[in-house]
């Protein structure tokens, strides 16, 4: 009987074990998300990637944009900059000089559009080089000096001592060469900034041939104290003549000569420069002298004057300056074109 009972219990146990095992079913997979269609985007490239403009009215640079459908807007506050679109190209142009001594920038806005695509905005950086802080021109410059028989027009005043000044002579010598033929290669140790020292250097180097050095002789003819200006001194004369601290403002492609300076659309700085020039010339004439500019106002070089500074890289050349497209450079001591002239200067003391 026990054997039968144990057998029945074993059968129930087996059935119970079998009943605890999980059913052999395949799991239902998670639903996959519907694929998202690719969204088209606007990818833009610029060439060049940025623009750096000069501190010069009219300076410009063109860039190419890879996507042609766009608008370009310069911030309203950046009146110094203009942007002009032409197809896939944009030209940035300087409209105003930078009055500060720091680089300034404009974040120009581009907005791109494409059918079926959300519009895209980007900024593009345009910069303008730093300006030069202008020092007011001393009002004494451009006025006549007539004292103890010495006459001239004041063109420079020492910024550290208002009693020290330089004047230019009323007399214009020439046209003449700096020296006679055969004496161009005489070695002369001159300086960039001291015309009086240069006169002594010319005299020493020339020796008994000093009469052959025509510009030197012209200034000796003027009398005691007069001398041939150095490069720096002639540059200061031109600055005083036009009432500027930087000659580059008056020698760009749009502002080469006085006739250009008279047109404010070509030369924004021209009106003030012409007023200073007219004041200077009137002072020379009032003293019975010759004007500094001996050429027509349409002449791009104006009148060429020589300095006492010999070019160290080529001793047959000396520094010269021009009243048109005002500048200082080097040229041959002996030449016929353009005509060369000599103008002498002197150090004077002004009343306090």
MILUM-951651 format. One record per residue: residue number from 0; residue in one letter; chain; x, y, z of N, C-alpha, C in turn. Coordinates in steps of 0.2 Angstrom, whole numbers. Atoms other than C-alpha are relative to their C-alpha. Layout:
<nodes>
{NUM "a" "A" {X Y Z} {X Y Z} {X Y Z}};
...
</nodes>
This chain:
<nodes>
{0 "x" "A" {4 -6 0} {0 0 0} {4 6 0}};
{1 "x" "A" {-4 -6 0} {14 12 4} {3 1 -7}};
{2 "x" "A" {-3 0 7} {22 8 -13} {-5 4 -4}};
{3 "x" "A" {5 -3 5} {6 13 -22} {0 8 2}};
{4 "x" "A" {0 -7 -2} {5 29 -11} {6 4 -2}};
{5 "x" "A" {-6 -3 2} {23 34 -15} {0 1 -7}};
{6 "x" "A" {0 -1 7} {20 32 -33} {-5 5 -2}};
{7 "x" "A" {4 -6 2} {5 43 -34} {3 6 2}};
{8 "x" "A" {-3 -6 -2} {14 56 -24} {5 3 -5}};
{9 "x" "A" {-5 -1 5} {28 55 -37} {-2 3 -6}};
{10 "x" "A" {3 -3 6} {17 58 -51} {-3 7 1}};
{11 "x" "A" {2 -7 -1} {9 73 -43} {6 5 0}};
{12 "x" "A" {-6 -4 0} {26 80 -40} {3 2 -7}};
{13 "x" "A" {-3 -1 7} {32 78 -58} {-5 5 -4}};
{14 "x" "A" {4 -4 3} {16 86 -64} {1 7 3}};
{15 "x" "A" {-1 -7 -3} {19 101 -52} {6 3 -3}};
{16 "x" "A" {-6 -3 2} {36 103 -58} {-1 3 -8}};
{17 "x" "A" {1 -2 7} {31 103 -76} {-4 6 -1}};
{18 "x" "A" {5 -5 0} {17 115 -73} {4 7 2}};
{19 "x" "A" {-3 -7 -2} {30 129 -66} {4 2 -5}};
{20 "x" "A" {-4 -2 5} {40 130 -82} {-4 5 -4}};
{21 "x" "A" {3 -5 4} {37 145 -93} {-2 -3 -7}};
{22 "x" "A" {2 2 6} {27 143 -109} {6 2 -6}};
{23 "x" "A" {-5 -1 6} {39 142 -125} {-4 4 -5}};
{24 "x" "A" {3 -4 4} {32 157 -133} {5 5 -3}};
{25 "x" "A" {-4 -5 3} {41 170 -146} {-2 7 3}};
{26 "x" "A" {2 -7 -2} {42 188 -138} {-2 4 -6}};
{27 "x" "A" {2 -5 5} {33 202 -147} {5 5 -1}};
{28 "x" "A" {-5 -5 0} {46 214 -154} {-3 7 1}};
{29 "x" "A" {2 -7 -1} {46 232 -150} {-1 3 -7}};
{30 "x" "A" {1 -3 7} {39 243 -164} {5 5 -1}};
{31 "x" "A" {-5 -4 2} {52 252 -174} {-3 7 -2}};
{32 "x" "A" {2 -7 2} {51 271 -176} {0 1 -7}};
{33 "x" "A" {0 -1 7} {46 277 -193} {6 4 -2}};
{34 "x" "A" {-6 -3 2} {62 283 -202} {-2 8 -2}};
{35 "x" "A" {1 -7 1} {64 302 -202} {3 2 -7}};
{36 "x" "A" {-3 -2 6} {67 309 -219} {6 5 1}};
{37 "x" "A" {-6 -5 0} {84 319 -222} {-3 7 -1}};
{38 "x" "A" {2 -7 1} {81 338 -219} {6 3 -4}};
{39 "x" "A" {-5 -4 4} {91 348 -232} {2 6 4}};
{40 "x" "A" {-3 -6 -3} {102 362 -225} {4 4 -5}};
{41 "x" "A" {-4 -5 4} {111 377 -232} {7 0 3}};
{42 "x" "A" {-7 -1 -2} {129 376 -231} {4 5 -4}};
{43 "x" "A" {-3 -6 4} {139 392 -235} {7 0 2}};
{44 "x" "A" {-7 -2 -1} {157 396 -238} {1 6 -3}};
{45 "x" "A" {-2 -6 3} {165 412 -241} {7 0 -2}};
{46 "x" "A" {-7 -1 2} {181 417 -250} {1 7 -2}};
{47 "x" "A" {-3 2 -6} {190 425 -242} {-4 -1 6}};
{48 "x" "A" {4 1 -6} {184 420 -225} {-1 6 4}};
{49 "x" "A" {1 -6 -4} {186 438 -218} {3 6 -4}};
{50 "x" "A" {-2 -5 4} {190 455 -225} {3 5 5}};
{51 "x" "A" {-4 -5 -4} {203 468 -218} {1 6 -5}};
{52 "x" "A" {0 -5 4} {201 485 -226} {5 6 3}};
{53 "x" "A" {-5 -5 -2} {213 500 -226} {-4 6 3}};
{54 "x" "A" {4 -6 -2} {209 516 -217} {1 6 -5}};
{55 "x" "A" {0 -4 6} {206 524 -233} {-6 0 -4}};
{56 "x" "A" {7 -1 3} {190 531 -241} {1 -3 -7}};
{57 "x" "A" {0 3 6} {186 520 -256} {4 -6 -1}};
{58 "x" "A" {-4 7 1} {197 505 -252} {-6 -5 1}};
{59 "x" "A" {5 5 1} {187 490 -256} {3 -7 -1}};
{60 "x" "A" {-2 7 1} {188 471 -257} {-7 -4 -1}};
{61 "x" "A" {6 4 2} {176 458 -265} {1 -7 2}};
{62 "x" "A" {0 7 -3} {172 441 -258} {-5 -4 -5}};
{63 "x" "A" {5 4 4} {163 426 -267} {-4 -4 6}};
{64 "x" "A" {4 4 -4} {149 417 -258} {-3 -6 -3}};
{65 "x" "A" {1 6 4} {145 399 -262} {-8 -1 -1}};
{66 "x" "A" {7 0 1} {126 401 -260} {-2 7 -3}};
{67 "x" "A" {1 -7 3} {120 415 -272} {-7 3 2}};
{68 "x" "A" {7 -3 -2} {102 417 -265} {1 3 7}};
{69 "x" "A" {-1 -3 -7} {105 429 -250} {-1 8 0}};
{70 "x" "A" {0 -8 -1} {103 447 -244} {6 1 5}};
{71 "x" "A" {-5 -2 -5} {117 456 -235} {-1 7 3}};
{72 "x" "A" {2 -7 -4} {115 470 -222} {5 2 4}};
{73 "x" "A" {-5 -3 -5} {128 481 -214} {-4 3 6}};
{74 "x" "A" {4 -3 -6} {122 486 -196} {0 8 -1}};
{75 "x" "A" {1 -8 1} {115 504 -196} {5 4 3}};
{76 "x" "A" {-5 -4 -4} {128 510 -184} {6 0 -3}};
{77 "x" "A" {-6 0 3} {142 505 -195} {0 4 -7}};
{78 "x" "A" {0 -4 6} {141 520 -207} {6 0 -4}};
{79 "x" "A" {-6 0 4} {159 518 -212} {0 -5 -5}};
{80 "x" "A" {0 6 4} {155 502 -222} {-6 0 -5}};
{81 "x" "A" {6 1 5} {145 499 -238} {1 -7 -3}};
{82 "x" "A" {0 7 3} {141 481 -245} {-4 0 -6}};
{83 "x" "A" {4 0 6} {136 479 -263} {0 -7 -3}};
{84 "x" "A" {1 7 2} {129 463 -269} {0 0 -8}};
{85 "x" "A" {0 1 7} {132 457 -287} {0 -8 -2}};
{86 "x" "A" {0 7 1} {126 439 -290} {2 -3 6}};
{87 "x" "A" {-3 3 -6} {136 428 -279} {6 3 3}};
{88 "x" "A" {-6 -4 -3} {149 442 -275} {-3 6 4}};
{89 "x" "A" {1 -5 -4} {149 455 -262} {6 5 0}};
{90 "x" "A" {-5 -5 -1} {160 471 -262} {-1 4 6}};
{91 "x" "A" {0 -4 -6} {164 479 -246} {5 6 -1}};
{92 "x" "A" {-3 -7 1} {169 498 -247} {0 4 6}};
{93 "x" "A" {-1 -5 -5} {176 510 -235} {-3 7 -2}};
{94 "x" "A" {3 -7 2} {165 526 -234} {3 5 5}};
{95 "x" "A" {-2 -5 -5} {173 535 -219} {7 -3 3}};
{96 "x" "A" {-6 1 -3} {190 536 -211} {-1 -3 7}};
{97 "x" "A" {1 2 -7} {193 527 -194} {3 5 4}};
{98 "x" "A" {-3 -5 -4} {196 541 -182} {3 -2 7}};
{99 "x" "A" {-3 2 -6} {202 530 -168} {6 -4 -1}};
{100 "x" "A" {-7 3 1} {219 522 -165} {-1 -8 1}};
{101 "x" "A" {1 8 -1} {211 504 -164} {-4 -2 -6}};
{102 "x" "A" {3 3 5} {205 492 -177} {-8 0 2}};
{103 "x" "A" {7 0 -1} {186 493 -179} {-3 -6 -5}};
{104 "x" "A" {3 5 4} {175 479 -185} {-8 1 -1}};
{105 "x" "A" {7 0 1} {157 476 -192} {-2 -7 -1}};
{106 "x" "A" {3 7 1} {147 460 -191} {-5 0 -5}};
{107 "x" "A" {5 0 5} {138 460 -207} {-4 -6 0}};
{108 "x" "A" {4 6 0} {123 449 -208} {-2 -2 -7}};
{109 "x" "A" {3 3 6} {119 437 -222} {-6 -4 2}};
{110 "x" "A" {6 4 -1} {102 429 -224} {-1 -4 -6}};
{111 "x" "A" {0 4 6} {101 414 -236} {-7 -3 0}};
{112 "x" "A" {6 3 1} {85 407 -243} {0 -5 -5}};
{113 "x" "A" {0 5 5} {81 391 -252} {-7 -3 0}};
{114 "x" "A" {7 3 0} {64 383 -257} {0 -6 4}};
{115 "x" "A" {1 6 -4} {58 371 -244} {5 -1 5}};
{116 "x" "A" {-5 0 -6} {72 375 -232} {-1 6 4}};
{117 "x" "A" {0 -6 -4} {72 386 -217} {5 5 -1}};
{118 "x" "A" {-5 -5 1} {81 402 -220} {5 0 5}};
{119 "x" "A" {-6 1 -5} {98 403 -212} {4 7 0}};
{120 "x" "A" {-3 -6 -1} {107 418 -205} {7 -1 2}};
{121 "x" "A" {-7 0 -2} {126 421 -203} {3 7 0}};
{122 "x" "A" {-3 -7 -1} {137 435 -198} {7 -1 -3}};
{123 "x" "A" {-6 0 3} {153 439 -208} {4 7 3}};
{124 "x" "A" {-4 -5 -3} {167 450 -200} {4 4 -5}};
{125 "x" "A" {-4 -4 4} {174 465 -209} {3 5 4}};
{126 "x" "A" {-3 -4 -5} {187 475 -201} {4 6 -4}};
{127 "x" "A" {-4 -6 3} {196 492 -205} {6 2 5}};
{128 "x" "A" {-6 -1 -4} {213 496 -199} {0 6 4}};
{129 "x" "A" {0 -6 -5} {217 508 -185} {1 7 -3}};
{130 "x" "A" {-2 -6 2} {217 526 -188} {6 3 4}};
{131 "x" "A" {-5 -4 -3} {230 539 -183} {-3 6 4}};
{132 "x" "A" {3 -5 -4} {226 550 -169} {3 7 -2}};
{133 "x" "A" {-2 -7 3} {227 568 -176} {2 5 5}};
{134 "x" "A" {-2 -5 -5} {236 581 -166} {-2 7 -4}};
{135 "x" "A" {2 -7 4} {228 599 -170} {6 4 -2}};
{136 "x" "A" {-6 -4 3} {240 609 -181} {0 7 4}};
{137 "x" "A" {-1 -6 -3} {247 624 -172} {-2 6 -4}};
{138 "x" "A" {2 -6 4} {238 640 -178} {5 5 -3}};
{139 "x" "A" {-5 -4 3} {254 649 -180} {3 -2 -6}};
{140 "x" "A" {-2 2 6} {259 638 -194} {-3 3 -6}};
{141 "x" "A" {3 -3 6} {256 646 -211} {0 7 1}};
{142 "x" "A" {0 -7 -1} {259 663 -204} {6 3 -2}};
{143 "x" "A" {-6 -3 2} {272 676 -209} {4 2 6}};
{144 "x" "A" {-5 -2 -5} {288 679 -200} {4 5 -3}};
{145 "x" "A" {-4 -6 2} {296 696 -202} {3 4 6}};
{146 "x" "A" {-3 -3 -6} {309 701 -189} {7 1 -2}};
{147 "x" "A" {-7 -1 1} {326 709 -190} {3 -2 -7}};
{148 "x" "A" {-2 1 7} {327 708 -209} {-1 -7 -2}};
{149 "x" "A" {1 7 2} {323 689 -209} {-8 -1 -1}};
{150 "x" "A" {7 1 2} {307 685 -218} {-1 -8 -3}};
{151 "x" "A" {2 7 2} {298 668 -221} {-6 -2 3}};
{152 "x" "A" {6 2 -2} {283 658 -217} {1 -6 5}};
{153 "x" "A" {-1 5 -5} {282 647 -201} {-3 -6 -3}};
{154 "x" "A" {2 6 2} {280 629 -206} {0 -6 6}};
{155 "x" "A" {0 5 -5} {284 620 -190} {2 3 7}};
{156 "x" "A" {-1 -2 -7} {283 623 -171} {2 -6 4}};
{157 "x" "A" {-2 6 -5} {292 612 -158} {-6 -1 4}};
{158 "x" "A" {5 2 -5} {278 603 -149} {1 0 7}};
{159 "x" "A" {-2 -1 -7} {288 604 -133} {2 7 2}};
{160 "x" "A" {-2 -7 -2} {293 622 -134} {-3 5 -6}};
{161 "x" "A" {3 -5 5} {282 635 -143} {4 5 -2}};
{162 "x" "A" {-4 -5 3} {296 647 -145} {5 -2 -5}};
{163 "x" "A" {-5 2 5} {306 636 -156} {-4 -2 -7}};
{164 "x" "A" {4 1 7} {300 636 -175} {5 0 -5}};
{165 "x" "A" {-3 0 6} {306 634 -192} {-4 4 -6}};
{166 "x" "A" {4 -3 5} {302 645 -207} {3 -2 -7}};
{167 "x" "A" {-3 1 7} {304 643 -226} {1 7 -3}};
{168 "x" "A" {-2 -6 4} {312 656 -237} {-6 2 -5}};
{169 "x" "A" {5 -2 6} {301 667 -249} {3 -1 -7}};
{170 "x" "A" {-3 0 7} {314 664 -263} {0 -8 -2}};
{171 "x" "A" {0 7 3} {312 649 -274} {6 0 -6}};
{172 "x" "A" {-5 0 4} {328 644 -283} {-1 -6 -5}};
{173 "x" "A" {1 5 5} {328 635 -300} {-5 1 -6}};
{174 "x" "A" {-3 7 -1} {325 624 -309} {7 0 0}};
{175 "x" "A" {-7 1 0} {342 618 -305} {1 -7 3}};
{176 "x" "A" {-2 6 -3} {351 602 -301} {3 1 7}};
{177 "x" "A" {-3 0 -7} {357 597 -284} {8 2 0}};
{178 "x" "A" {-7 -1 1} {375 597 -291} {1 0 -7}};
{179 "x" "A" {-2 1 7} {384 599 -308} {2 -7 -2}};
{180 "x" "A" {-2 7 3} {388 584 -319} {7 -1 3}};
{181 "x" "A" {-7 2 -2} {403 574 -313} {1 0 8}};
{182 "x" "A" {-1 0 -7} {400 577 -294} {-6 -4 4}};
{183 "x" "A" {6 4 -3} {385 565 -291} {2 -5 5}};
{184 "x" "A" {-2 5 -4} {395 552 -283} {5 1 6}};
{185 "x" "A" {-4 -2 -6} {405 562 -270} {-4 -3 6}};
{186 "x" "A" {2 4 -7} {403 552 -253} {-1 6 5}};
{187 "x" "A" {2 -5 -5} {393 563 -241} {-4 -3 5}};
{188 "x" "A" {4 3 -5} {388 558 -224} {-5 4 3}};
{189 "x" "A" {6 -4 -2} {371 566 -221} {-4 -3 4}};
{190 "x" "A" {5 3 -5} {357 563 -209} {-7 1 -3}};
{191 "x" "A" {7 0 2} {338 561 -211} {-3 6 3}};
{192 "x" "A" {4 -5 -4} {333 575 -199} {4 7 1}};
{193 "x" "A" {-4 -6 -2} {347 589 -197} {3 3 -6}};
{194 "x" "A" {-3 -3 6} {349 600 -212} {6 4 1}};
{195 "x" "A" {-6 -4 -2} {361 611 -203} {7 -4 0}};
{196 "x" "A" {-6 5 0} {373 596 -200} {1 -2 -7}};
{197 "x" "A" {-1 2 7} {370 591 -218} {4 5 -4}};
{198 "x" "A" {-3 -6 3} {376 608 -224} {8 -1 1}};
{199 "x" "A" {-7 1 -2} {393 605 -215} {3 -6 -3}};
{200 "x" "A" {-2 6 3} {394 588 -221} {2 1 -8}};
{201 "x" "A" {-1 -2 7} {392 594 -239} {6 4 -1}};
{202 "x" "A" {-6 -4 1} {405 607 -237} {6 -3 1}};
{203 "x" "A" {-6 4 -1} {418 595 -230} {1 -4 -5}};
{204 "x" "A" {-1 5 5} {415 582 -243} {2 3 -7}};
{205 "x" "A" {-1 -3 7} {415 594 -258} {7 4 0}};
{206 "x" "A" {-7 -4 0} {431 604 -252} {0 6 -5}};
{207 "x" "A" {-1 -5 4} {437 615 -265} {-5 0 -6}};
{208 "x" "A" {5 0 5} {423 610 -277} {-7 2 3}};
{209 "x" "A" {7 -2 -3} {409 617 -266} {-4 4 -5}};
{210 "x" "A" {4 -4 5} {404 629 -280} {-4 -5 -5}};
{211 "x" "A" {4 4 5} {398 614 -290} {-6 -3 3}};
{212 "x" "A" {6 2 -3} {385 610 -277} {-6 5 1}};
{213 "x" "A" {4 -6 2} {371 621 -283} {-6 1 6}};
{214 "x" "A" {5 -1 -6} {357 618 -269} {3 3 6}};
{215 "x" "A" {-4 -3 -6} {370 621 -256} {1 7 -1}};
{216 "x" "A" {-2 -7 1} {376 637 -264} {-6 5 0}};
{217 "x" "A" {6 -4 0} {358 643 -266} {-2 2 7}};
{218 "x" "A" {2 -1 -7} {355 642 -247} {5 5 3}};
{219 "x" "A" {-5 -4 -3} {372 650 -243} {-1 7 -3}};
{220 "x" "A" {2 -7 3} {366 665 -255} {-5 3 4}};
{221 "x" "A" {5 -3 -4} {351 667 -244} {3 4 6}};
{222 "x" "A" {-3 -4 -5} {362 673 -230} {1 -5 6}};
{223 "x" "A" {-2 4 -6} {368 667 -212} {-7 -3 3}};
{224 "x" "A" {5 4 -3} {357 654 -204} {-5 -4 -5}};
{225 "x" "A" {4 4 5} {348 648 -220} {4 -7 -2}};
{226 "x" "A" {-3 6 1} {351 630 -224} {-5 -5 -4}};
{227 "x" "A" {4 4 4} {345 616 -236} {-4 -5 5}};
{228 "x" "A" {4 5 -5} {331 605 -227} {2 -7 -1}};
{229 "x" "A" {-1 7 1} {334 587 -223} {-7 -3 -2}};
{230 "x" "A" {6 3 2} {321 574 -228} {-6 1 5}};
{231 "x" "A" {5 -1 -5} {312 575 -212} {-3 8 1}};
{232 "x" "A" {2 -7 0} {312 594 -212} {-4 2 -6}};
{233 "x" "A" {4 -2 6} {305 595 -230} {-7 -3 1}};
{234 "x" "A" {6 3 -1} {292 583 -225} {-5 4 5}};
{235 "x" "A" {4 -4 -5} {287 594 -210} {-2 6 -4}};
{236 "x" "A" {3 -6 4} {286 609 -223} {-6 -2 -3}};
{237 "x" "A" {6 2 3} {274 599 -233} {-6 -1 4}};
{238 "x" "A" {5 0 -5} {264 595 -218} {-3 6 2}};
{239 "x" "A" {2 -7 -2} {263 613 -212} {-3 3 -6}};
{240 "x" "A" {3 -3 6} {259 618 -230} {-7 -2 -1}};
{241 "x" "A" {7 3 1} {243 607 -230} {-3 0 7}};
{242 "x" "A" {4 0 -6} {239 608 -212} {-2 -7 3}};
{243 "x" "A" {2 7 -2} {240 589 -209} {6 -3 4}};
{244 "x" "A" {-5 3 -3} {250 578 -198} {2 -7 -3}};
{245 "x" "A" {-2 7 3} {250 563 -210} {-1 2 -8}};
{246 "x" "A" {1 -1 7} {253 566 -229} {-3 -5 -4}};
{247 "x" "A" {3 5 4} {246 550 -234} {-8 1 -1}};
{248 "x" "A" {7 -2 1} {229 557 -232} {-2 4 -6}};
{249 "x" "A" {1 -4 6} {232 568 -247} {4 -3 -6}};
{250 "x" "A" {-3 3 6} {240 556 -259} {-2 -7 -2}};
{251 "x" "A" {3 6 3} {228 542 -263} {-2 1 -7}};
{252 "x" "A" {1 0 7} {222 538 -280} {-6 6 -2}};
{253 "x" "A" {5 -5 1} {207 550 -278} {1 7 2}};
{254 "x" "A" {-2 -6 -3} {216 564 -270} {7 2 -1}};
{255 "x" "A" {-7 0 1} {232 567 -279} {3 8 -1}};
{256 "x" "A" {-2 -7 1} {232 586 -282} {-5 5 2}};
{257 "x" "A" {4 -5 -3} {224 602 -277} {-7 0 -4}};
{258 "x" "A" {7 0 4} {210 601 -291} {-4 -6 3}};
{259 "x" "A" {4 5 -3} {205 584 -283} {-2 2 7}};
{260 "x" "A" {1 -2 -7} {206 591 -266} {-6 4 1}};
{261 "x" "A" {5 -5 0} {193 604 -271} {-7 -4 0}};
{262 "x" "A" {6 4 1} {180 590 -274} {-1 -5 6}};
{263 "x" "A" {1 4 -6} {173 583 -257} {-2 -7 -1}};
{264 "x" "A" {1 7 1} {167 568 -265} {6 -5 -2}};
{265 "x" "A" {-6 4 1} {184 563 -270} {5 0 6}};
{266 "x" "A" {-5 -1 -5} {194 570 -256} {-3 3 7}};
{267 "x" "A" {3 -3 -6} {185 572 -239} {4 5 4}};
{268 "x" "A" {-4 -4 -4} {200 579 -231} {3 7 -4}};
{269 "x" "A" {-3 -5 5} {204 591 -246} {-2 7 2}};
{270 "x" "A" {2 -7 -2} {194 607 -240} {4 3 5}};
{271 "x" "A" {-4 -3 -6} {204 609 -224} {7 1 -3}};
{272 "x" "A" {-7 0 2} {220 605 -233} {1 6 -5}};
{273 "x" "A" {-1 -6 5} {217 618 -247} {-1 7 4}};
{274 "x" "A" {0 -6 -4} {212 631 -234} {7 2 3}};
{275 "x" "A" {-7 -1 -3} {229 628 -225} {5 2 -6}};
{276 "x" "A" {-5 -2 5} {238 629 -242} {-1 7 -2}};
{277 "x" "A" {1 -7 2} {230 645 -247} {2 5 5}};
{278 "x" "A" {-3 -4 -6} {234 653 -230} {8 0 -1}};
{279 "x" "A" {-7 0 1} {252 648 -233} {3 4 -6}};
{280 "x" "A" {-2 -3 6} {253 654 -251} {-1 8 1}};
{281 "x" "A" {2 -7 -1} {245 671 -246} {5 3 5}};
{282 "x" "A" {-5 -3 -4} {258 673 -232} {7 1 -4}};
{283 "x" "A" {-6 0 4} {272 670 -244} {0 6 -5}};
{284 "x" "A" {1 -6 5} {265 683 -257} {0 6 4}};
{285 "x" "A" {0 -7 -4} {262 696 -243} {7 2 2}};
{286 "x" "A" {-7 -2 -2} {281 695 -239} {3 2 -7}};
{287 "x" "A" {-3 -1 7} {284 698 -258} {4 -6 -3}};
{288 "x" "A" {-3 6 3} {289 680 -261} {-3 -4 -5}};
{289 "x" "A" {3 4 5} {286 666 -273} {-4 -6 4}};
{290 "x" "A" {4 5 -3} {272 653 -270} {4 -7 1}};
{291 "x" "A" {-4 6 -1} {278 636 -264} {-2 -5 -6}};
{292 "x" "A" {2 4 6} {268 627 -278} {1 4 -6}};
{293 "x" "A" {-2 -4 6} {275 633 -295} {-4 -3 -6}};
{294 "x" "A" {3 4 6} {264 621 -306} {-8 2 1}};
{295 "x" "A" {8 0 0} {245 621 -311} {-2 -5 5}};
{296 "x" "A" {3 4 -5} {234 614 -298} {-2 -7 -3}};
{297 "x" "A" {2 7 3} {230 599 -310} {6 -4 -1}};
{298 "x" "A" {-6 4 1} {248 594 -310} {1 -5 6}};
{299 "x" "A" {0 5 -5} {249 577 -300} {6 1 5}};
{300 "x" "A" {-6 -1 -4} {267 581 -293} {1 7 2}};
{301 "x" "A" {-1 -6 -2} {266 599 -291} {7 2 -1}};
{302 "x" "A" {-7 -2 1} {283 607 -288} {5 -5 4}};
{303 "x" "A" {-5 5 -4} {298 596 -283} {6 4 3}};
{304 "x" "A" {-5 -3 -4} {310 602 -270} {5 -5 2}};
{305 "x" "A" {-6 5 -3} {327 594 -265} {1 1 7}};
{306 "x" "A" {-2 0 -7} {333 590 -248} {8 0 0}};
{307 "x" "A" {-7 1 -1} {351 589 -241} {2 -7 2}};
{308 "x" "A" {-1 7 -2} {349 571 -237} {2 -5 -6}};
{309 "x" "A" {-2 5 5} {359 559 -248} {-2 -7 1}};
{310 "x" "A" {2 7 -1} {352 542 -251} {6 -5 1}};
{311 "x" "A" {-6 4 -2} {363 530 -242} {1 -7 -5}};
{312 "x" "A" {0 5 4} {358 516 -254} {3 1 -7}};
{313 "x" "A" {-2 -2 7} {363 526 -270} {2 7 1}};
{314 "x" "A" {-2 -7 -1} {374 541 -267} {-1 5 -6}};
{315 "x" "A" {2 -5 6} {369 548 -284} {-7 3 1}};
{316 "x" "A" {7 -3 -1} {352 552 -277} {0 4 7}};
{317 "x" "A" {2 -4 -6} {345 564 -264} {-7 -1 1}};
{318 "x" "A" {7 0 -1} {329 565 -255} {-4 6 -3}};
{319 "x" "A" {4 -6 3} {315 576 -263} {-7 0 2}};
{320 "x" "A" {7 0 -2} {298 581 -259} {-5 4 -6}};
{321 "x" "A" {4 -3 5} {283 586 -270} {-6 3 3}};
{322 "x" "A" {5 -3 -2} {269 598 -267} {-7 -3 -2}};
{323 "x" "A" {5 3 2} {257 588 -277} {0 -8 2}};
{324 "x" "A" {0 7 -2} {252 570 -271} {6 0 6}};
{325 "x" "A" {-5 -1 -5} {263 576 -256} {4 -6 3}};
{326 "x" "A" {-4 6 -2} {277 564 -252} {7 2 0}};
{327 "x" "A" {-8 -1 0} {296 562 -249} {2 -7 -3}};
{328 "x" "A" {-3 6 3} {306 550 -259} {7 2 -2}};
{329 "x" "A" {-7 -1 3} {323 549 -268} {0 1 -7}};
{330 "x" "A" {0 -1 7} {328 555 -285} {8 2 -2}};
{331 "x" "A" {-7 -2 2} {344 558 -295} {2 7 2}};
{332 "x" "A" {-3 -7 -2} {355 573 -290} {0 5 -7}};
{333 "x" "A" {-1 -4 7} {356 578 -309} {-6 -3 -4}};
{334 "x" "A" {5 2 4} {340 577 -319} {-4 6 -3}};
{335 "x" "A" {4 -6 2} {329 588 -330} {-8 -1 0}};
{336 "x" "A" {7 2 -1} {312 579 -328} {-1 -4 6}};
{337 "x" "A" {4 -7 0} {303 584 -317} {5 5 2}};
{338 "x" "A" {-4 -6 -2} {311 601 -314} {1 0 7}};
{339 "x" "A" {-1 0 -8} {319 602 -297} {2 7 2}};
{340 "x" "A" {-1 -6 -3} {319 617 -286} {3 0 7}};
{341 "x" "A" {-3 -1 -7} {328 623 -270} {-4 5 4}};
{342 "x" "A" {4 -5 -5} {319 631 -255} {4 -1 6}};
{343 "x" "A" {-4 0 -6} {329 635 -239} {-4 2 6}};
{344 "x" "A" {3 -1 -7} {324 635 -221} {4 3 5}};
{345 "x" "A" {-3 -3 -5} {329 643 -205} {-3 -1 7}};
{346 "x" "A" {3 1 -7} {327 640 -186} {-1 7 3}};
{347 "x" "A" {2 -6 -3} {319 655 -177} {-3 -1 7}};
{348 "x" "A" {3 0 -7} {313 660 -160} {-6 4 0}};
{349 "x" "A" {7 -3 0} {295 665 -158} {-1 3 7}};
{350 "x" "A" {2 -3 -7} {289 677 -144} {-5 -4 4}};
{351 "x" "A" {5 4 -4} {280 669 -130} {-7 3 0}};
</nodes>
